[in-house]
Amino acid sequence: MLEKTSAQNNRLEDIAMDRGYSRWATLVVAVLILLVLLAAGTAVFGYMLHGVKDNEIAVKLRRSVITDIVGPGVYNDPSWFADIHDIKIEGVRFYAVDPEVLTKDQQRIGLVVEGDVYRPGLDKVDVIRDGWSLYRTFYTNDKALVGEIGTSERGEKFVQTPGLMQGLAQQAMKVCVGDRTFAESVVGSARDELRGCIDEEISKLAIQYGGIEVRNIIVPNIILSPEVTSLLDQITNSKFQVDLARQDTLKAEENGRRLLAETQAQIRVEQGKIQEEQRQAAITAELERKALEAQKVVIEAEKANELLKAQKDFEIAVAIFEVKKQEALSLIAKDTALAELYSLHPEYLDMLVQEMWSAALAEAGAIYIPAGTDPTTIIQPGTGSTGVNVIVPGESDIP
């Protein structure tokens, strides 16, 4: 009895669980149906609160006809069969590779090209309107425009799903490489010329797809087969040998110019020394000449001074002589006058002599003269009026 009751309870629980699961399933199905109806209603009844980002523009449509092209913002249009599509106007990077391209001289090389793609913006709304029906996919789908790029385990890029730009890039590569030889495509500055050509060709092709622009084209890698690599190594080695020979020539020429410059410099130094010695000698001679001239001037000045001094001394001596002469003349003026008087009047001189003798004899009283002397030589005999007695002694008269 107890076992039967337990079995009935378990059955009731199972029925209850089945009913719960059924209710949840019904709810999920109802939600899904509601979402489908909402999506269908949105497609039919337009759109609400649609946001356009700063790097996007949007194309508004009604019944698949463009009504407007707008910039960033939030837009609503509940109209029947209204729709809106975003277009990313910032650059989208693309990567393209062509593993085998023939050069003008039938050499196989591979190329890798990268760049940025820009869709037309608000400044080209007419281009978007005209190209919308044909290029709508490229405007709205990055995968259709630039494909999908994968990365290998070694970190190398590869094209996983090609897009429009991969095809245009490969076409541009074939055109540019096919017009050039191997050396013109891969050696030295020729790579930059090749990049410019690819840039120009891709731009011409892309602009035809609804005004799409290509910028910042680069050719980061050139893929070479082993045979081409060997040939390139030979070219590089040959070029290196040529450059080395040219460098050796330049080195020899430079050494020659250096030796010539050193020799010329030594000659100029020696010439400079000689010229400097001569210049210094000339300066010394000039200084000596000036010194001699200065000495001459000094000597001439000294002589002039001495001559002037001698002239002055002579003039002083003459002046002193004149003074002394005048002094002497003044001192002997009386005597001179007397002498002139005596010479003019000798009788006056005789009279003076007589007077002097008379005076002298008057004082002497007697004059003794040697025997045999003429008394007239001592005193002129007179009449005796002087009162002087002249005694001529004899032997008997000597006391």
Secondary structure as UniProt FT lines:
FT   HELIX           2..45
FT   STRAND          47..52
FT   TURN            54..55
FT   STRAND          56..62
FT   TURN            63..64
FT   STRAND          65..70
FT   STRAND          73..77
FT   TURN            80..81
FT   STRAND          82..88
FT   STRAND          92..102
FT   TURN            104..105
FT   STRAND          108..118
FT   HELIX           122..124
FT   HELIX           125..140
FT   HELIX           142..146
FT   STRAND          148..151
FT   TURN            153..154
FT   STRAND          157..161
FT   HELIX           164..178
FT   HELIX           182..186
FT   TURN            188..189
FT   HELIX           190..206
FT   TURN            207..210
FT   STRAND          213..224
FT   HELIX           226..344
FT   HELIX           346..364
FT   STRAND          366..368
FT   TURN            371..372
FT   HELIX           375..377
FT   TURN            385..386
FT   STRAND          389..391
FT   TURN            395..397
//
